[in-house]
């Protein structure tokens, strides 16, 4: 069938195929250019999530890189929209990054934050 087509049509088909291959290659390059760490950090929705990710990066750098790659994959494939503190804690622990949040006990008396001694008076 290719022998039956005139040269001008063959040339046009070849150009069209080359341009489609070029655009698909550019799209793959754009997907590869996305930094997984920036992607994950952009999806953190609250301060607890940011705190947990900072602790994970400081305490477990090798495991942190693995967790970032997994979380970026989940975000890119639409499994995760955003990461709040609880979701981040659970996912990091499941991925082998045993991070614990800092615990803060607040004592509130008459709408003000006070220390324990004042609170018990």
Buried (B, 14 or more C-beta within 10 A) or exposed (E): EEEEEEEEEEEEEEEEEEEEEEEEEEEEEEEEEEEBBEBBBEBBBEEBBBBBBEBBBEEBEEBBEEBBBBBBEBBEEEEBEEBEBEBBBEBBEEBEBEBEBEEEEEEEEEEEEBEEEEEEE
